[in-house]
Amino acid sequence: MRSALNISDFKWIYYHDGYREQRRLCFIEGTHFPVAAKPATKPQPPTTTTNETDVEAGGGGGGGEELAVGERRMEESEDEDNEVNPDGRCRCKPEWHGPDCGQPEVLWRAFIASRIPPRNQTAAPRKIPKGVFYVIDTTFISVEVLEMQMMELVDVVSLFVLCDRQLGEGGAVGGMKKDAYSIGDHLKSTDFLRENLARILLVEDVTCSGRNVLRKMRKFIGRGDLHGEDVLLYSRTDEILNRRAVNYFRWYDNWPQPVRFRLKYNVFGFFWQHPASTLIGGAACQLSTVDEVYRSDPERLLRIEKPVMLIGDLNHYGGWYCRHCYQPIDIVKYLEFIALVNTTESSPSAVLPDPKKATVMDAEYVQNLIASGRYFGDEALTLSKLQRHVDKYYAPEYVRKNSWRFDNVVINLFARWEDSVIDDEYFS
């Protein structure tokens, strides 16, 4: 489950401090590496197509002019060709901090907000990264969002533990049989699941109890491959965690525990934001702390209202909570499914809209909600429209790079044409 120091994550930089040669380990993703200047082009000797007058005038391929330009570029780059500052710190890209540029903006702000002393904010990276085990509470309907959750962290997580919430006896949605609800049916038929099958543990459970899931995860991995310092991520359905923050946890030991994530609260897609703006979501903690402090019950992490550190603020998010970010017909199925899961004789479901106050609950009804920015059964609740090319945290990196696959949550496909023209969504 572990690997040695990955040269794709860090790089040794050599420099001279005025006395002797030194070296500094820099985090590649956060470090500015100047582009080397192209070597100057030497003037070409006269040929049948290039006479001496052309060479002297800078013609015939521009040898003389290119040589001068090359020399100027070399001179200009002399002050910028160092990847380290005079004090030996790596030269960081915007929104990266720390001596080795390994601390992303969202973590840097979290340290400040937590009032952690500066001496505790810096730490050298580990020679061997910690293992990261990600427990996700999911359903067969949320496979599209599950892809975002997993692929956003695919290069960071060692094992994905998917808890497939099951219906009890007698449950059915839309005439489908109980067996049809298993996410296991997607494991070999869905590309991203099939390609990462070796790093997926599927746990089928009616309640998705955190204690049961953790016990089965330990049994699956074995004691030899688990360490107390390894990181456990725990989140609910539709929560997409900030990759840069999670990657920091696996390389550094200076973060307090447990931490929770302040997530951007989207509804129906990344184009609508809930009036609450954010939501406190998933948690991260070392396995030893989960056992010793929380009695091997990761669900207790999600009950912590005031964690030692909160990743994200109102402008820099620790991830995304994309509620009901499915196709309209799947939203209907999901609400029916959750209603069956949560309904008992003593506790009737309150998930579905009141039929006396709402129209028929079907795909068309959901499409109208998505188009107008309204929410189920609450006409007073108006969602805020977001601009795709203005909002820096509009969507996770994986979604931005593969936006053509997630067009239903990247663009409001049901918006009125005049609104789409104003937003310039279809012409960008």
PLY file of the C-alpha trace (Angstrom):
ply
format ascii 1.0
element vertex 428
property float x
property float y
property float z
element edge 427
property int vertex1
property int vertex2
end_header
0.00 0.00 0.00
3.03 2.28 0.27
5.70 3.53 -2.09
9.08 5.19 -1.69
9.65 8.88 -2.34
8.17 9.49 -5.76
10.33 11.65 -8.01
7.15 12.77 -9.74
6.11 14.55 -6.51
9.41 16.07 -5.35
12.65 17.16 -6.97
16.09 17.99 -5.59
17.22 21.50 -6.52
20.93 22.37 -6.33
22.13 25.92 -5.72
25.13 27.83 -4.32
24.66 29.91 -1.18
27.90 31.88 -1.65
30.01 29.43 0.34
29.23 25.95 -0.87
26.79 24.01 -2.99
23.50 23.20 -1.25
20.39 21.31 -2.21
16.70 21.71 -1.43
13.81 19.28 -1.91
10.94 21.05 -3.70
7.38 19.90 -4.29
7.06 19.84 -8.07
3.38 20.77 -8.34
3.88 23.90 -6.24
7.34 24.99 -7.46
8.11 27.38 -10.29
10.58 25.84 -12.71
11.69 28.39 -15.35
11.70 27.26 -18.94
15.23 26.96 -20.26
16.07 29.41 -23.04
16.63 27.96 -26.49
20.27 27.96 -27.62
21.23 30.80 -29.92
21.29 30.03 -33.63
24.69 30.45 -35.24
24.88 32.40 -38.54
24.94 30.12 -41.56
27.77 30.35 -44.13
26.89 31.64 -47.59
25.20 29.10 -49.84
23.73 29.10 -53.30
20.52 30.54 -51.86
22.10 32.79 -49.23
24.68 35.41 -50.16
27.02 37.31 -47.83
24.89 40.45 -47.99
21.88 38.52 -46.67
23.91 37.19 -43.72
25.29 40.60 -42.79
21.82 42.11 -42.99
20.33 39.39 -40.84
18.54 37.66 -43.73
18.95 34.16 -45.09
17.24 32.54 -42.10
17.81 35.49 -39.74
21.06 34.12 -38.26
22.43 37.44 -36.98
19.11 38.62 -35.61
18.34 35.29 -33.93
21.79 35.26 -32.33
21.18 38.68 -30.81
17.72 37.69 -29.59
19.11 34.48 -28.11
21.81 36.39 -26.24
19.24 38.80 -24.83
17.06 35.93 -23.67
19.99 34.28 -21.93
20.80 37.52 -20.14
17.18 38.05 -19.08
16.90 34.52 -17.73
20.04 34.69 -15.58
18.06 36.18 -12.68
15.17 33.73 -13.11
16.93 30.42 -13.72
17.09 29.53 -10.03
14.30 27.39 -8.61
15.21 28.58 -5.09
15.19 31.99 -3.46
18.35 33.51 -1.91
17.29 32.22 1.53
17.19 28.63 0.25
13.40 28.39 -0.04
11.87 26.94 -3.18
10.39 29.50 -5.57
6.65 28.84 -5.21
3.90 29.19 -7.77
0.92 31.38 -6.89
-1.27 29.80 -4.18
1.53 27.57 -2.88
3.46 28.12 0.35
6.17 26.69 2.58
9.96 26.23 2.24
9.40 23.39 -0.25
6.21 24.84 -1.83
4.26 21.81 -0.64
1.53 23.67 1.23
-1.48 24.60 -0.94
-3.42 27.81 -0.35
-6.36 26.07 1.30
-4.04 24.43 3.88
-2.06 27.62 4.45
-5.26 29.48 5.26
-6.47 26.63 7.48
-3.28 26.82 9.56
-3.74 30.57 10.00
-7.43 30.27 10.89
-6.61 27.54 13.43
-4.03 29.86 15.06
-1.38 27.18 14.94
2.09 28.65 15.73
4.27 29.27 12.64
6.94 26.84 13.88
4.36 24.06 13.67
3.23 25.01 10.18
6.39 23.83 8.42
7.68 20.30 8.17
9.90 18.30 5.86
8.15 15.72 3.68
8.33 12.08 4.63
10.61 9.70 2.78
7.71 7.29 2.43
4.17 8.68 2.08
1.39 7.50 4.34
-1.26 5.19 3.02
-4.63 6.87 2.40
-7.84 4.83 2.74
-10.99 6.52 1.52
-14.37 5.30 2.82
-17.28 6.54 0.67
-20.95 6.04 1.44
-22.49 5.60 -2.01
-25.49 4.21 -3.89
-26.09 2.63 -7.28
-27.64 5.88 -8.53
-24.70 8.16 -7.71
-22.16 6.42 -9.96
-21.52 9.60 -11.97
-20.63 11.57 -8.85
-18.69 8.57 -7.53
-16.44 8.89 -10.58
-15.71 12.50 -9.60
-15.04 11.47 -5.99
-12.63 8.70 -6.94
-10.86 10.08 -9.98
-10.18 13.43 -8.29
-8.05 11.50 -5.76
-7.01 8.51 -7.84
-3.28 9.34 -7.66
-3.44 9.96 -3.90
-5.61 7.18 -2.40
-4.28 3.67 -1.74
-7.67 1.95 -1.38
-11.24 3.07 -2.04
-13.75 1.47 0.33
-17.21 1.81 -1.19
-20.12 1.14 1.13
-23.07 0.23 -1.05
-26.18 1.13 0.94
-28.77 -1.63 0.51
-32.55 -1.70 0.83
-34.20 -3.77 3.52
-36.61 -6.58 2.80
-39.50 -5.70 0.52
-38.11 -2.41 -0.78
-38.46 -1.47 -4.44
-38.21 1.63 -6.58
-40.01 2.00 -9.88
-40.75 -1.71 -10.08
-37.05 -2.63 -9.86
-36.05 -5.64 -7.79
-33.88 -5.28 -4.72
-30.89 -6.95 -6.43
-30.88 -4.25 -9.09
-29.70 -1.66 -6.56
-26.21 -3.08 -6.06
-23.33 -0.94 -7.27
-21.48 -4.20 -7.77
-23.21 -4.50 -11.14
-21.19 -1.48 -12.29
-17.75 -2.71 -11.21
-16.91 -4.51 -14.45
-19.12 -2.55 -16.81
-18.05 0.99 -15.89
-14.65 2.13 -17.16
-13.32 4.02 -14.14
-14.37 1.25 -11.74
-13.00 -1.55 -13.90
-9.66 0.22 -14.37
-9.22 0.65 -10.59
-10.72 -2.66 -9.52
-7.53 -3.70 -7.68
-7.90 -0.68 -5.39
-11.60 -1.02 -4.60
-13.23 -2.81 -1.68
-17.01 -3.05 -2.03
-18.96 -3.42 1.20
-22.72 -4.05 0.98
-24.60 -2.95 4.07
-28.10 -1.75 4.92
-26.91 0.98 7.28
-23.32 1.51 6.07
-22.21 1.59 9.70
-18.77 3.17 9.91
-17.62 0.70 12.54
-18.59 -2.29 10.37
-16.99 -0.82 7.26
-13.71 -0.12 9.09
-13.65 -3.66 10.51
-14.11 -5.18 7.04
-11.46 -2.86 5.62
-8.91 -4.01 8.21
-9.71 -7.65 7.49
-9.33 -7.09 3.74
-5.99 -5.27 3.97
-4.35 -7.26 6.76
-2.31 -5.98 9.69
0.98 -6.06 7.83
-0.12 -3.40 5.36
-1.78 -1.07 7.87
0.05 1.47 10.00
-1.24 3.69 12.77
-0.02 6.78 10.93
-1.98 5.97 7.76
-4.79 8.38 6.91
-8.48 7.50 6.92
-10.77 9.68 4.80
-14.46 9.41 5.53
-17.22 11.14 3.57
-20.86 10.83 2.64
-22.52 10.52 -0.75
-21.78 13.30 -3.26
-18.83 14.84 -1.34
-15.75 15.52 -3.48
-12.68 16.33 -1.38
-9.91 18.79 -2.27
-7.08 16.78 -3.84
-4.29 19.17 -2.87
-5.26 19.04 0.79
-5.49 15.24 0.86
-2.12 14.91 -0.86
-0.59 17.13 1.83
-1.84 14.77 4.54
0.01 11.80 3.06
3.38 13.59 2.84
3.47 15.65 6.05
3.03 15.00 9.77
2.40 18.54 11.06
-1.38 18.72 10.68
-3.66 18.38 13.73
-6.32 15.70 14.02
-9.01 15.27 13.16
-9.70 17.73 10.38
-12.95 18.34 8.55
-13.67 19.84 5.15
-15.74 22.93 4.42
-17.35 22.06 1.08
-18.86 24.31 -1.56
-22.60 23.57 -1.51
-23.82 22.98 -5.07
-27.27 21.74 -6.09
-28.22 19.94 -9.35
-24.84 20.90 -10.83
-21.87 23.19 -10.36
-23.87 26.02 -11.92
-26.15 26.43 -8.87
-25.04 27.17 -5.30
-27.19 26.75 -2.20
-27.92 29.94 -0.18
-25.98 28.39 2.72
-22.90 28.64 0.44
-20.93 25.91 2.23
-21.44 22.72 4.20
-19.15 20.97 6.69
-18.53 17.55 5.19
-15.98 14.72 5.29
-13.17 14.16 7.77
-9.55 13.00 7.80
-7.70 11.36 10.67
-4.89 8.89 11.30
-5.97 5.33 11.99
-4.30 5.31 15.41
-6.37 8.32 16.48
-9.58 6.73 15.17
-8.88 3.67 17.34
-7.61 5.37 20.49
-9.88 8.41 20.65
-12.98 7.48 18.64
-13.21 3.77 19.52
-12.77 2.59 15.93
-15.94 4.37 14.84
-15.20 6.81 11.97
-18.81 8.06 12.00
-17.97 9.93 15.19
-15.60 12.09 13.15
-18.59 13.52 11.27
-20.23 14.55 14.55
-17.40 16.92 15.45
-18.83 20.40 14.97
-15.67 22.30 15.94
-12.61 20.39 14.69
-9.07 21.49 15.50
-8.64 22.43 11.85
-11.25 23.12 9.18
-10.03 22.80 5.59
-11.66 25.54 3.53
-13.39 28.87 4.07
-16.05 30.91 2.29
-13.72 31.70 -0.63
-11.29 28.75 -0.70
-13.11 25.45 -0.48
-12.01 22.13 0.95
-14.05 20.38 -1.73
-17.54 20.22 -3.21
-20.85 18.85 -2.04
-22.86 18.40 -5.23
-26.35 17.53 -4.07
-28.63 15.81 -6.60
-26.04 16.20 -9.36
-27.62 13.44 -11.46
-29.78 13.14 -14.52
-33.39 14.25 -13.76
-34.81 10.73 -13.91
-32.04 9.52 -11.58
-32.85 12.29 -9.10
-36.41 10.94 -8.92
-35.12 7.40 -8.36
-32.66 8.60 -5.73
-35.34 10.41 -3.73
-37.58 7.34 -3.87
-34.66 5.15 -2.80
-33.71 7.36 0.16
-37.37 7.58 1.16
-37.55 3.79 1.37
-34.26 3.54 3.25
-35.24 6.14 5.86
-38.94 5.31 6.24
-40.17 3.27 9.19
-43.60 2.85 10.77
-42.73 5.35 13.49
-40.76 7.72 11.26
-42.45 8.43 7.92
-40.35 9.79 5.10
-40.02 13.55 4.71
-37.75 13.42 1.66
-40.29 13.61 -1.15
-42.20 16.85 -1.80
-45.66 17.21 -0.32
-48.05 16.06 -3.10
-50.60 18.67 -1.94
-48.13 21.49 -2.60
-46.20 20.14 -5.58
-46.91 18.69 -8.97
-46.26 15.08 -9.95
-42.76 14.00 -8.97
-41.26 13.10 -12.34
-38.33 14.01 -14.58
-40.15 16.99 -16.09
-40.81 18.43 -12.64
-37.09 18.11 -11.79
-36.08 19.70 -15.11
-38.17 22.76 -14.28
-36.48 23.04 -10.90
-33.03 22.83 -12.49
-33.94 25.42 -15.11
-35.32 27.95 -12.62
-32.93 27.40 -9.73
-35.62 26.30 -7.28
-35.54 23.53 -4.71
-38.00 20.77 -3.80
-41.13 22.03 -2.06
-39.56 25.39 -1.09
-40.39 28.15 -3.55
-38.75 30.73 -1.27
-35.35 29.03 -1.53
-33.56 30.45 -4.56
-30.26 29.00 -5.73
-27.42 31.32 -6.75
-26.21 31.14 -10.34
-22.46 30.64 -10.80
-20.31 31.63 -13.77
-18.22 28.82 -15.17
-15.31 30.94 -16.43
-15.18 33.34 -13.48
-15.36 31.08 -10.43
-11.91 29.66 -9.61
-13.50 26.85 -7.60
-16.30 26.20 -10.09
-15.69 22.44 -10.29
-13.07 19.83 -9.31
-9.99 19.58 -11.51
-11.00 16.17 -12.90
-14.38 17.56 -13.96
-12.80 20.61 -15.60
-10.44 18.44 -17.62
-13.25 16.09 -18.65
-16.12 18.57 -18.87
-17.44 16.93 -22.05
-18.31 13.85 -19.97
-20.14 15.81 -17.28
-22.02 18.35 -19.37
-25.23 17.86 -17.36
-23.55 19.17 -14.18
-21.11 21.62 -15.77
-23.72 23.45 -17.89
-27.37 24.05 -17.10
-28.84 22.21 -20.08
-32.39 23.16 -19.08
-31.81 26.90 -18.77
-33.72 29.26 -21.03
-31.91 30.11 -24.27
-31.61 33.82 -23.46
-29.97 33.01 -20.12
-27.50 30.70 -21.84
-26.57 33.42 -24.33
-25.99 35.91 -21.53
-23.81 33.45 -19.64
-21.94 32.56 -22.84
-21.92 28.92 -21.80
-22.47 27.46 -25.25
-19.96 29.67 -27.05
-16.88 29.04 -24.89
0 1
1 2
2 3
3 4
4 5
5 6
6 7
7 8
8 9
9 10
10 11
11 12
12 13
13 14
14 15
15 16
16 17
17 18
18 19
19 20
20 21
21 22
22 23
23 24
24 25
25 26
26 27
27 28
28 29
29 30
30 31
31 32
32 33
33 34
34 35
35 36
36 37
37 38
38 39
39 40
40 41
41 42
42 43
43 44
44 45
45 46
46 47
47 48
48 49
49 50
50 51
51 52
52 53
53 54
54 55
55 56
56 57
57 58
58 59
59 60
60 61
61 62
62 63
63 64
64 65
65 66
66 67
67 68
68 69
69 70
70 71
71 72
72 73
73 74
74 75
75 76
76 77
77 78
78 79
79 80
80 81
81 82
82 83
83 84
84 85
85 86
86 87
87 88
88 89
89 90
90 91
91 92
92 93
93 94
94 95
95 96
96 97
97 98
98 99
99 100
100 101
101 102
102 103
103 104
104 105
105 106
106 107
107 108
108 109
109 110
110 111
111 112
112 113
113 114
114 115
115 116
116 117
117 118
118 119
119 120
120 121
121 122
122 123
123 124
124 125
125 126
126 127
127 128
128 129
129 130
130 131
131 132
132 133
133 134
134 135
135 136
136 137
137 138
138 139
139 140
140 141
141 142
142 143
143 144
144 145
145 146
146 147
147 148
148 149
149 150
150 151
151 152
152 153
153 154
154 155
155 156
156 157
157 158
158 159
159 160
160 161
161 162
162 163
163 164
164 165
165 166
166 167
167 168
168 169
169 170
170 171
171 172
172 173
173 174
174 175
175 176
176 177
177 178
178 179
179 180
180 181
181 182
182 183
183 184
184 185
185 186
186 187
187 188
188 189
189 190
190 191
191 192
192 193
193 194
194 195
195 196
196 197
197 198
198 199
199 200
200 201
201 202
202 203
203 204
204 205
205 206
206 207
207 208
208 209
209 210
210 211
211 212
212 213
213 214
214 215
215 216
216 217
217 218
218 219
219 220
220 221
221 222
222 223
223 224
224 225
225 226
226 227
227 228
228 229
229 230
230 231
231 232
232 233
233 234
234 235
235 236
236 237
237 238
238 239
239 240
240 241
241 242
242 243
243 244
244 245
245 246
246 247
247 248
248 249
249 250
250 251
251 252
252 253
253 254
254 255
255 256
256 257
257 258
258 259
259 260
260 261
261 262
262 263
263 264
264 265
265 266
266 267
267 268
268 269
269 270
270 271
271 272
272 273
273 274
274 275
275 276
276 277
277 278
278 279
279 280
280 281
281 282
282 283
283 284
284 285
285 286
286 287
287 288
288 289
289 290
290 291
291 292
292 293
293 294
294 295
295 296
296 297
297 298
298 299
299 300
300 301
301 302
302 303
303 304
304 305
305 306
306 307
307 308
308 309
309 310
310 311
311 312
312 313
313 314
314 315
315 316
316 317
317 318
318 319
319 320
320 321
321 322
322 323
323 324
324 325
325 326
326 327
327 328
328 329
329 330
330 331
331 332
332 333
333 334
334 335
335 336
336 337
337 338
338 339
339 340
340 341
341 342
342 343
343 344
344 345
345 346
346 347
347 348
348 349
349 350
350 351
351 352
352 353
353 354
354 355
355 356
356 357
357 358
358 359
359 360
360 361
361 362
362 363
363 364
364 365
365 366
366 367
367 368
368 369
369 370
370 371
371 372
372 373
373 374
374 375
375 376
376 377
377 378
378 379
379 380
380 381
381 382
382 383
383 384
384 385
385 386
386 387
387 388
388 389
389 390
390 391
391 392
392 393
393 394
394 395
395 396
396 397
397 398
398 399
399 400
400 401
401 402
402 403
403 404
404 405
405 406
406 407
407 408
408 409
409 410
410 411
411 412
412 413
413 414
414 415
415 416
416 417
417 418
418 419
419 420
420 421
421 422
422 423
423 424
424 425
425 426
426 427
